[in-house]
Amino acid sequence: MEIRHRLRIAREFAGLEQIELAERMGVGRATISNAENGRGHPRRTTITAWALACGVAASWIANGDDEPQPPGPGGGADPNAPHPDFWTEDYQNRTLLAG
């Protein structure tokens, strides 16, 4: 299975629309769409942010290792979990620096 398929599965697993995931990650919706459609290969920071936002293992997204595991009995990411501002800010800073 290609990474683009795992990215979409992770998002759907979390019950998120593309725009919702983009907002959680601090990126534009086009970034999500492009990644899911195989336009380019996402950076490691994007994969990590995607995994955190969706509640799945980054290693599963990146390599297909393990399986996406639900964090609780209902499955998917917890919509009531606090927004992890610390990684969103770090991700945005790295993106700006990496250009």
N, C-alpha and C positions, 0 to 999 in steps of 0.2 A: 504494500500500500504506500502511495506517495505521501509526502509530508503535507501537501495541500489538502488531501483527504482527511488526514488526522487533525489538521487545524479546524476544518469545518465540523468534524465529529466532536471535537472538544467544545466548540462554541455551542453546538446544538445540545450536547450533554449538559451544559450549564443552563440551557433554556434561554439563551441570549440572542437577540437580533444583532446584526452586524453593527448598527449604530450604538447599541448598548455596550457591546464589547469595546468598540473604539473609545467610548467615553471612559470606561473603566481603565483602559490602557493609556489614555491621554494621547491618542493618535487620531487621524482622520479616518472616516469610513472607507475611503479609497485604499488605505493601507490594508485593511481587513479584506476587502474585496480582491485586491491584487494578490495577496498571499493565498487566499482560498482558490483562486483561479490559476495559480501556478506562474504568475508573472514575477519572476525573480525568486530568489531563495531568501527567506527571512533571516535576519541577524540573530545571534544567540540571545541578545537582550530582548528582542521581540518575542522569541519563543518562550523565554522565561516569564515575561509579562503576560503573555497569552495563557500560559499554564496557571499562573497565580490567579488571574481573573476568572478562569474557568474551573479551577479546582481539580486539575489533573496534573500528572507528573510531567515535568519538562522533558525528561528522558523519553517518555512515550511519544510526545509530539515530535521531538528531534529524530529519534531512531526507531520508534515502534517498540521500544523496550517496555516490559511490564504491560499493564492494561490501565486504561483510565479508571480510577477508583473514586466512587462517590465519597464525599467527606462525611456524610451522615445518612440516616435511614431513608431520607427522601431522594437521595441522589442529586447530582449536579452541584454547582456552587451555591453557597448559602447567600441568598439575596439580602439577608439582614446583617451580614458580616461587615465590619467597618472597612471603609475604603482604605487600601494601603497606600496612603499618600507618599510614604517614604520611597517606595519603589517606583511610583509613577514619576516623581520628581527626578529621581536618579536616572530613570530611563530617558526622560526628555533631555536631561543634561548630556547624557552620553550620545544621544541622537544628534543633538546640536553640534557637539564636538567632533563626532565622526563624519558629519556632513554628508 
